[in-house]
Amino acid sequence: DREPSPGEYDEMMEIMDMVERLATEHEARLALGHDDALMRACESGNLAEAVAALEAGAYVNGAEIGVVPVTFASKNGHLAIVQTLIAAGADVNSADLGDSALKNAALEGHTHVVQCLSRPAQGKTRRS
């Protein structure tokens, strides 16, 4: 093993600072409960709560426990929340415990959500 060069050392320190900053931001977000509020809204269909959580800093693609908000809202048939999450930058192709938002909506018979998720958006193709 060799000692890092001054440039390598500086780069390692920058990475460590970035990791520490991201961890601090993540802990602050969790402490504020915005991600939990977003998940509650995706379950209950409370659009106002979903919007408030997103505006407060909830992570639109958060998966703290393997559950992705857009997939959870799709499974529950909450079209307005799905549309809001997509507008906020949700990745509709992300998997929630192995299943996509489109697959969950289809399995639950939420055709209105399936139609929304099946439309291409800004050149992105949505897949199941």
Secondary structure, DSSP 8 states (H G I E B T S, - for coil): -----HHHHHHHHHHHHHHHHHHHHHHHHHHHTHHHHHHHHHHHT-HHHHHHHHHHT--TT--TTS--HHHHHHHTT-HHHHHHHHHTT--TT--BTTB-HHHHHHHTT-HHHHHHHHS-BTTB----
